[in-house]
């Protein structure tokens, strides 16, 4: 296990890399409003879900930003995972359901491996109450599909409204 200084360095590097990636992804290709909606929907729901999970002490974040204010991992909830979701939605924008699921596996498995390594090698995440790596895969997969479904419904409604005018 690495020390607190190492863990804080990891947080800073993740913040810088993800912030740069987010700016690139949001402005990479249109429609920007879709990507902002995906980002905001994901960030808000992450905050709600993570608040529930940390309140029940299923997952703990010993080293995090603003530890006196938040029990949740705001870097992951509001920057890393929403950025990941924007990229996933951009990559699968025109795909059929099988391709959407197939590509999602390529996103969720590495993310889960990284989380597992963070649990084993850093002090950033602690799993409790029976939480395992496969819970992470299932929850990220499900949440990503819900987000993908929400933006899909929003696109259909917008297209229908546009055709009515």
C-alpha positions, 0 to 999 in steps of 0.5 A, a space after each residue: 500500500 502506498 502512502 497518502 502522498 502517492 494517493 494524492 498525486 494519483 488524484 491530481 494526475 487523474 484530475 488533470 488527465 480527465 479534465 483535458 479529455 473531457 474538454 476534447 470529447 465535448 467539443 470533438 464532434 457534434 451534437 455538443 448538447 447531447 454530450 453535455 446532457 449525457 455528462 450532466 445526467 451521469 454526474 447527477 445520478 452518480 452523486 445520488 447513487 454514490 451518496 447512498 453507497 457511502 452512507 451504507 458504508 458499502 464503499 469507502 474513499 479514505 483519500 478524496 477531495 474535500 474529505 470534510 465536506 463529501 463522503 463520496 469520491 467527487 473526482 470519479 462521480 463528477 469527472 472521471 465516470 461522466 467523461 467515460 460515459 460521454 466517450 462511450 456514447 460518442 463511440 456508440 452513437 449510431 450502433 445497433 444494440 449488439 454493438 452497443 453491448 459489445 463496446 460497453 464490455 471494452 469500457 467496463 472491464 478495464 474500468 473495473 480492473 483499474 478500480 480493483 487495482 486501486 482497491 489493492 494498491 492504493 488507499 483511494 477505495 475500500 470495498 466493504 459489506 461483500 462488494 466485489 469486482 463483479 459488482 462494479 462491472 454490473 453496476 457500471 454496465 447497467 448505469 451506462 446502458 441507462 444513460 445511453 437509453 436516456 439520451 436515445 429517448 431524448 434524441 427521438 423526442 427531439 427528432 419528432 418535435 423537429 419533424 412536427 415544425 
